[in-house]
Amino acid sequence: MPIFKLNPDAKAFYFKRSQVGCLLCHGFTGTPKEVRELGNFLAEKDITIYAPRLPGHGTSIDDLKTTCFTDWFLEYSKGVDKLAADCQEIFVCGLSLGGILSLKYAIDHPVAGIIAMATPLTFGVLNTLALAIIGGIAKNIVITKSKETLAEMKNHSILCYEQDPIGPANSIRKNLQAIRRNLHRISAPILILQGLHDARWIVHSAKKIHERVSSTEKELVFLEQSSHNLLMGPEIASVKKIVYAFLKKHSVLL
């Protein structure tokens, strides 16, 4: 098997602080750098932080092509176990794919709370059709991101692949159906953060998550100036405050 070199800025990070732990997970084609500023902020508030690097990310697009949703969820689950070894209380938090993994984990495991940021429950109609048709027969095809997305990556120094591999993306699509069907099994407190300049189906997904979970404590916050990457955009200061307020509210240890 080929050896893929890890970008030094893409490494996982762990800050051991109190008995309150929060797992922070990056998005599809991204890296832990996406959640680093939030991680630094929460660690300063005495919260233990772990941000894993999902398999295939932070190395090369060819590496990502060899992975799928099952690989990412396994690494995510190991990350929670790592936190649980040091912490009595565990919160899960993720951006985009990281949010999907957080929802999936909370369906079957008890957590102190969930933070889902820019988390899709589905893809747009054309994207869904393309993945369903092409994903099964041409897994190694990659699609270059839009000019707007590439510009945002450059403007905010987002460390992310400039292309999306069809095969791995299709594995997300396949798993979303079961997650949508089982959202009612989530009862832990949940915070849903969503930028209004994101894709319409992701904005719609935020509303659906809020509607379908069984949590008695649930918050849906829309950010008027943000697009998909809430953690490296113009409202990051607000996001940090909102996330910490949620953790403090629902922790019995903070």
N, C-alpha and C positions, 0 to 999 in steps of 0.2 A: 504494500500500500504506500502511496506517496506521503511524504511528510510535509505538512503545511505549517508555515511559519506564523506565529502569533504576533499581531501588532502589539507593541509594548503598551499602547494606550487602551487596549481592549481587554485588559486583564480583569478577572473577578476581584472584588475587594471585600474585606471583612473588618468591621470595627466592633470590638468587644467592649460593651459598656455595662448597662444594667441587666436585670432579669427580664426586661421587656425587649423582645426581638421583632424585627421587621425585615422580611425578605423583599428586596427590590429587584424586579425583573425587567430587562430591556425588551425591545420589540423585534419583529422579524427583519433580518438583515442588519440589525443594529448591534450595539455592544453595551457593556456595563457603563461606559462613559456617559451614556444618555441619562443614567440615574445617579451619576456621581454627585452633582450639586445637591440634590435632595438628600442623598446619603450623608454627605458631609454635615448638612444642616441638622438632620435628625440625630446624628452621632453627638453633635454639640449639645443636644437636648437630653443626653444620657440614654439614648436608645441604641441597643445593639443592632448592627446592620450587616446583612450579607447580600451581596449582589453577584449571583452566579453568571458565568458566561455560557450561554447555550451552545451545544455542539454545532460546529460548522460556522460559527460567527467569529468575526475578528481575525480571520485568517485569509481565506480566498473564496470566491464564489464557487469554485470547483469543489472545495471542501463542503460548503453548504449543500451542494447538490446530492451529497451522499447521506444526508440526514433527513429526518422526518419528525412529525409531531410527537411520536412515541419517544424518540431520543430526547427531545427537549423536555417533555414532561418528566421523564426519569431524572434528568439533571435537576430540574426544578424541585422535585420531591426530595432528592438528596440534599438540596440546599435547605429545605425546611428542617430536615433531620439534623443538619449541621447546627442550625440555630437552636433547635430543641435541646441539644446537648448542653447548651450554656444558659438557656432562658426558660422561665416558667410560663411565659405568655408570648404567643406568636401571632403577629399580624402578617398578612400577605398583601403585596402591592405589586402591580405591574402595568406597564405601558403597552398598549396594542396587543401583540402576541403575548406579552407578559401578563396582560390583563386577562386574556383568554385562559392562560395556564392557571392564574389565580382563581378564576371562577371554577375551573375543572377541579382543582384541588379542594376547594371549599365545598363542593357538592358531596364529597365522600369523607372529608376530614374536619374535625372541630378546629376552629381558629377563633382568635379573639376579635378579629375584624378583617374586612376585605377592602382594598382600595383598587378600583378598576379605572384606569385612565385611557381615554381614546380607544375603547375596546369594542371591536366589531363582533356582532353575532352572526353576520352574513357578509357576503361581498355584493357589489352592485350586480345587476342582472347580467350585463354583458361579461363582466369578469367571471361570474359564476359559470356561465355557459362556456366561456373559453377554457376555464380550468377543467370543467367536466369533460369536454371534448378532447382537448389537447393534452391534458395532464396524464391521461392514461396511456397515450401512445408516443408522446415526445417529452419525456420527463426532464431531459437535459437542456431543453430550450430555455433561454433567459430573455427577459424583456427589460429594456432600459427604462428607468423611471422617467416620469414626466419632467419637462423643463422647469416647472414650478417647484417640484420636489427637489430636484438637483440644486436649484438656486437656494432653497431653504437650507439644504445641507451645507452649502458653502457659506451662507450668511451667518449661520449659527455654529459652524465648526462641528457638525454632527458626523461622527465616525460611523459610516454605514456604507454597505455596498451600493454601487450605482445601478445595479440590475437586480431584478427579482427572478429567481429560478422557478420555473413552472411546477416541477415535481414536488418540491417541499411546500410550495404555496398550496398546491392541491391537497396535500395531506392536512393542512389547516381546514380547508373547506369540508373535507370528509368528517372531521371531528366536531365541527360546529353544530351539526344536527343533534347529536347526543347531548351536547352542552345546553343547547336551547331547550331541549325536551326535559332536562333535569334541573333547570334553574329554580324551580319551586322547592327543591330540596335544600337550598341555601337559606339558613335562618340567622346566621351571624350578622352583626352590624355591618353595613356596607356603605361606602362612599363612592359615588360614580362621578368622575370629572371628565368634562367633554368640551373641546373647543368648537365654537360655532362656525369656524372657517374650515373645518374638516369636511371630508366627503359626506354627502347627504345620508348615505346608508349607515355610516358610523354614528352620526348624530342621532339617527333614528334608533340605532342599536342601544344607545345610552338610555333612551326612554323605555325601551323594551326590557332591558335588564332591571330597571327600577320597578316596572310593572310586575314582572314575573317572579322575582325572588320573594320568599316568604318572610324575610327579615322584618321585624317590627321597627327596628331602628335603621332607616335607610335615607340617604341624602343624595340628591342629584344636583350637581352644580355645573352650570354652563359658563364658559369663559369667552367673553365677547371678542377678544382680540387674538385668540389662539387658533392655530390650525391643528395638525395631527400631533406634533411633538410638543406636548405641553411643558416638558421639563427643560427645554432649551429654547423657549420662545419668550415673547414679551411679558407674559404674566407669571413667570416662574416664582417671583416673590410671593404672589398671592397663593399659588399652588402650595408652596412650602408651608405657609401659615395655615391653610385649610387642612392639609394633611396632618400637621402636628396637632391641631385642635381636635381632629377626629380621634387620633391615637390617645390623646390625653383624656378625652371624654369617655372612651370605652375601655381604657386600661384600669385595672384595680391596683396597679403597682406604681404608676407614675404620680 
